[in-house]
């Protein structure tokens, strides 16, 4: 029995997501013991839909890009612009709610294609390309909205319950439900399909991928468009969840959280390695830290210090475990 348990433990530790899973579990136990409100239904829906879901969905796009050797800094501004575009289409141009929502989501595809064009075709580094599109979108949001929030169009409210949910009732879980479904889909895409295999190959060995006949440009364009679509969806979800379209939402912070979730979860910044499940767990860790510290009364001022330290500790643990996994394979 002891030998079987040891073998099972060794198998678990070889999984790339093992460290972040243990960290997430430890945090949940800690905040459960320190706050009686932590495991209430209201708080869990706030933690998972209000915090984690947006980092998970944005993280999916970032994982696909990071694995293929690129990054997208513009996702937070696609996030901010998509609900405003829906508002303009419905309230100013009379477009029905459902096609307006689809067009707002398609805007994310277009921005992703533009990022792909500058990065892949014109060979501008993705860091610079997406930084440029981020500032353009930021300017569009502030200029067209005059930096004022806008109400959710009345005709979109019914659809909004299914997309972004509400802050109470059964629809409070809508965002997290979307996140779980998308994680399941893209986990399969990454590990079971040709697209996922080629994404890993492109990030791991660009020259070898070209020589093997992989359409590198198509893979990178596609992953940029996936990232843009995820960002547009999150922007719509957050607007519906908060019942307002806020020009100050989005920005660079959600992007950094998404990238951090991906990296904590085992995705390499230099490409070729990554996991959707790891990004999911990484987002849970970040959301738990945000929500848990608020519950136990830690001021928002030192929160970033604690969060940064927690990220570094998680990353050190992740790197150490990765080294142990490599040593285990070589014995």
HELIX and SHEET records of a PDB file:
HELIX    1   1 UNK A    2  UNK A   13  1                                  12    
HELIX    2   2 UNK A   18  UNK A   34  1                                  17    
HELIX    3   3 UNK A   41  UNK A   45  1                                   5    
HELIX    4   4 UNK A   46  UNK A   52  3                                   7    
HELIX    5   5 UNK A   53  UNK A   67  1                                  15    
HELIX    6   6 UNK A   75  UNK A   87  1                                  13    
HELIX    7   7 UNK A   88  UNK A   92  3                                   5    
HELIX    8   8 UNK A   97  UNK A  116  1                                  20    
HELIX    9   9 UNK A  117  UNK A  121  3                                   5    
HELIX   10  10 UNK A  126  UNK A  145  1                                  20    
HELIX   11  11 UNK A  154  UNK A  156  5                                   3    
HELIX   12  12 UNK A  157  UNK A  163  1                                   7    
HELIX   13  13 UNK A  170  UNK A  173  5                                   4    
HELIX   14  14 UNK A  174  UNK A  192  1                                  19    
HELIX   15  15 UNK A  194  UNK A  204  1                                  11    
HELIX   16  16 UNK A  206  UNK A  211  1                                   6    
HELIX   17  17 UNK A  216  UNK A  242  1                                  27    
HELIX   18  18 UNK A  252  UNK A  264  1                                  13    
HELIX   19  19 UNK A  276  UNK A  295  1                                  20    
HELIX   20  20 UNK A  303  UNK A  330  1                                  28    
END                                                                             
